[in-house]
Amino acid sequence: MMVTVIGAGLAGSEAAWQLAERGFSVRLCEMKPSKMSPAHHSPDFAELVCSNSLRGDRLENAVGLLKEELRRLGSLILSCAEANRVEAGGALAVDRYGFSGMVTQKIRSHPNITVVEEEITQVPEGPVIIATGPLTSDAMSAAIQAYFGGQEYMSFFDAAAPLITFDSIDMNKAWFASRYDRGEADYVNCAMEKDEYVAFVEALKTAEEAPVHGFEDKHVFEGCMPVEVMARRGEDTLRYGPMKPVGLKDPKTGKEPYAVVQLRKDNALGSVYNLVGFQTHLKFPEQRRVFSMIPALHDAEFVRYGVMHRNTFLDSPRLLDRYYADRRNPLVAFAGQMTGVEGYVESTASGYLAAVSMAAKLRGTPIPDFPKETAIGALSQYISDTSIGNFQPMNVNFGIMTPLGYKVKGKANKNLAIAERSLAIIDQMVREHNV
């Protein structure tokens, strides 16, 4: 049986792979390279348009648990991420081009997958998984709206951080270290004195922004807030956010600096670094002017400036069930950020679950039951929870998972117990061959 998957981002690539591995013929439709969204630059699949980090990799972190669940379930995205890992302390970061290239190669070489390079502008009859992303084309957006009877999308604004060359960093004013010395010394840390920091914040507050239609601070998604918006929220906001010095000591003074800008390796060669947490939509000349005020970056060479774009998502609790499928038609499913999951790993998880659920429906076998004790299940039940009043995109977190029901001393120990409970469930599902 043929299943159509529309969109070859993280969710669509994962969905296509899982269906193909289960013996289904997959028609994977992708509008690139003939048509590109404002945030995409590469013809490869699973392109990372924002950070190159898949975030924390420790089990005490909810996204670390979600990654481990996906590893044990045979995720294509996680296997390619591991093969293209770059040093990032306790996080899983990847060489973005090596990662996307490997996903593309594996998808294109799979005997059960046929890639169709064209823009789809109608919602086809099922079985289909639509994973066109938060930057779905205007034509497909209109088609999805019409499919849901005129249902309006909701939207938020997302931002990507600038990239600079390593050679342009003044390492006399920076040093390698990871916070609390966890893992390898994977970050370049750029210290700022109080007067430098205050001047930097003032410059950010008054810098000229690129025009974004309808942009207001209240529309900014809290997990990816532009650095200039944070600056406007208070002088110390950045010092408690991406510029916090906690856990970092300047080797020249032996003390924590007043503020620190961290840079993370963006490719395997270590020739390009990104400014961690510095998503922005300032005009390009303003980015160069303001970010060059960071002492170690006075001569920074930018290989990509930060960009701002509008992301759209469905009112999923009213429209989708816990398998990411249309409540009216179980053979039309959606996946990725358009469903209201936020983040690379979360998008991957939605693609996985939409695919294995679709496979079970088509075979007439029980749909895998991922309970709220698992990160995968908690995320899918969040986006389908009809009791939510003001639905907003969500990163995975322990707060949406079923509590332990007993006390554990210490937050890290409690989170680890939740993770161990989840992985025991996942392992049992794998042993029983129902995923």
Secondary structure in CASP SS format (residue, H / E / C, confidence):
PFRMAT SS
TARGET T0000
AUTHOR 0000-0000-0000
METHOD secondary structure of the structure
MODEL  1
M C 1.00
M E 1.00
V E 1.00
T E 1.00
V E 1.00
I E 1.00
G C 1.00
A C 1.00
G C 1.00
L H 1.00
A H 1.00
G H 1.00
S H 1.00
E H 1.00
A H 1.00
A H 1.00
W H 1.00
Q H 1.00
L H 1.00
A H 1.00
E H 1.00
R C 1.00
G C 1.00
F C 1.00
S E 1.00
V E 1.00
R E 1.00
L E 1.00
C E 1.00
E E 1.00
M C 1.00
K C 1.00
P C 1.00
S C 1.00
K C 1.00
M C 1.00
S C 1.00
P C 1.00
A C 1.00
H C 1.00
H C 1.00
S C 1.00
P C 1.00
D C 1.00
F C 1.00
A C 1.00
E C 1.00
L C 1.00
V C 1.00
C C 1.00
S C 1.00
N C 1.00
S E 1.00
L E 1.00
R E 1.00
G E 1.00
D C 1.00
R C 1.00
L C 1.00
E C 1.00
N C 1.00
A H 1.00
V H 1.00
G H 1.00
L H 1.00
L H 1.00
K H 1.00
E H 1.00
E H 1.00
L H 1.00
R H 1.00
R H 1.00
L C 1.00
G C 1.00
S C 1.00
L H 1.00
I H 1.00
L H 1.00
S H 1.00
C H 1.00
A H 1.00
E H 1.00
A H 1.00
N C 1.00
R E 1.00
V E 1.00
E C 1.00
A C 1.00
G C 1.00
G C 1.00
A E 1.00
L E 1.00
A E 1.00
V E 1.00
D C 1.00
R H 1.00
Y H 1.00
G H 1.00
F H 1.00
S H 1.00
G H 1.00
M H 1.00
V H 1.00
T H 1.00
Q H 1.00
K H 1.00
I H 1.00
R H 1.00
S H 1.00
H C 1.00
P C 1.00
N C 1.00
I E 1.00
T E 1.00
V E 1.00
V E 1.00
E E 1.00
E C 1.00
E C 1.00
I C 1.00
T C 1.00
Q C 1.00
V C 1.00
P C 1.00
E C 1.00
G C 1.00
P C 1.00
V E 1.00
I E 1.00
I E 1.00
A C 1.00
T C 1.00
G C 1.00
P C 1.00
L C 1.00
T C 1.00
S C 1.00
D H 1.00
A H 1.00
M H 1.00
S H 1.00
A H 1.00
A H 1.00
I H 1.00
Q H 1.00
A H 1.00
Y H 1.00
F C 1.00
G C 1.00
G C 1.00
Q C 1.00
E C 1.00
Y C 1.00
M E 1.00
S E 1.00
F E 1.00
F E 1.00
D E 1.00
A E 1.00
A E 1.00
A C 1.00
P C 1.00
L E 1.00
I E 1.00
T E 1.00
F H 1.00
D H 1.00
S H 1.00
I C 1.00
D C 1.00
M H 1.00
N H 1.00
K H 1.00
A E 1.00
W E 1.00
F E 1.00
A E 1.00
S C 1.00
R H 1.00
Y H 1.00
D H 1.00
R C 1.00
G C 1.00
E C 1.00
A C 1.00
D C 1.00
Y E 1.00
V E 1.00
N E 1.00
C E 1.00
A E 1.00
M E 1.00
E C 1.00
K H 1.00
D H 1.00
E H 1.00
Y H 1.00
V H 1.00
A H 1.00
F H 1.00
V H 1.00
E H 1.00
A H 1.00
L H 1.00
K H 1.00
T H 1.00
A C 1.00
E C 1.00
E E 1.00
A C 1.00
P C 1.00
V C 1.00
H C 1.00
G C 1.00
F C 1.00
E C 1.00
D H 1.00
K H 1.00
H H 1.00
V E 1.00
F C 1.00
E H 1.00
G H 1.00
C H 1.00
M C 1.00
P C 1.00
V H 1.00
E H 1.00
V H 1.00
M H 1.00
A H 1.00
R H 1.00
R C 1.00
G C 1.00
E C 1.00
D C 1.00
T C 1.00
L H 1.00
R H 1.00
Y H 1.00
G C 1.00
P C 1.00
M C 1.00
K C 1.00
P C 1.00
V C 1.00
G C 1.00
L C 1.00
K C 1.00
D E 1.00
P C 1.00
K C 1.00
T C 1.00
G C 1.00
K E 1.00
E C 1.00
P C 1.00
Y C 1.00
A E 1.00
V E 1.00
V E 1.00
Q E 1.00
L E 1.00
R E 1.00
K E 1.00
D C 1.00
N C 1.00
A C 1.00
L C 1.00
G C 1.00
S C 1.00
V E 1.00
Y E 1.00
N E 1.00
L E 1.00
V C 1.00
G C 1.00
F C 1.00
Q C 1.00
T C 1.00
H C 1.00
L E 1.00
K C 1.00
F H 1.00
P H 1.00
E H 1.00
Q H 1.00
R H 1.00
R H 1.00
V H 1.00
F H 1.00
S C 1.00
M C 1.00
I C 1.00
P H 1.00
A H 1.00
L H 1.00
H C 1.00
D C 1.00
A C 1.00
E C 1.00
F E 1.00
V E 1.00
R E 1.00
Y C 1.00
G C 1.00
V E 1.00
M E 1.00
H E 1.00
R E 1.00
N E 1.00
T E 1.00
F E 1.00
L C 1.00
D C 1.00
S H 1.00
P H 1.00
R H 1.00
L H 1.00
L E 1.00
D C 1.00
R C 1.00
Y C 1.00
Y C 1.00
A E 1.00
D E 1.00
R C 1.00
R C 1.00
N C 1.00
P C 1.00
L C 1.00
V E 1.00
A E 1.00
F E 1.00
A C 1.00
G C 1.00
Q H 1.00
M H 1.00
T H 1.00
G C 1.00
V E 1.00
E C 1.00
G C 1.00
Y H 1.00
V H 1.00
E H 1.00
S H 1.00
T H 1.00
A H 1.00
S H 1.00
G H 1.00
Y H 1.00
L H 1.00
A H 1.00
A H 1.00
V H 1.00
S H 1.00
M H 1.00
A H 1.00
A H 1.00
K H 1.00
L H 1.00
R H 1.00
G C 1.00
T C 1.00
P C 1.00
I C 1.00
P C 1.00
D C 1.00
F C 1.00
P C 1.00
K C 1.00
E C 1.00
T C 1.00
A H 1.00
I H 1.00
G H 1.00
A H 1.00
L H 1.00
S H 1.00
Q H 1.00
Y H 1.00
I H 1.00
S C 1.00
D C 1.00
T C 1.00
S C 1.00
I C 1.00
G C 1.00
N C 1.00
F C 1.00
Q C 1.00
P C 1.00
M E 1.00
N C 1.00
V C 1.00
N C 1.00
F H 1.00
G H 1.00
I H 1.00
M C 1.00
T C 1.00
P C 1.00
L C 1.00
G C 1.00
Y C 1.00
K C 1.00
V C 1.00
K C 1.00
G C 1.00
K H 1.00
A H 1.00
N H 1.00
K H 1.00
N H 1.00
L H 1.00
A H 1.00
I H 1.00
A H 1.00
E H 1.00
R H 1.00
S H 1.00
L H 1.00
A H 1.00
I H 1.00
I H 1.00
D H 1.00
Q H 1.00
M H 1.00
V H 1.00
R H 1.00
E C 1.00
H C 1.00
N C 1.00
V C 1.00
END
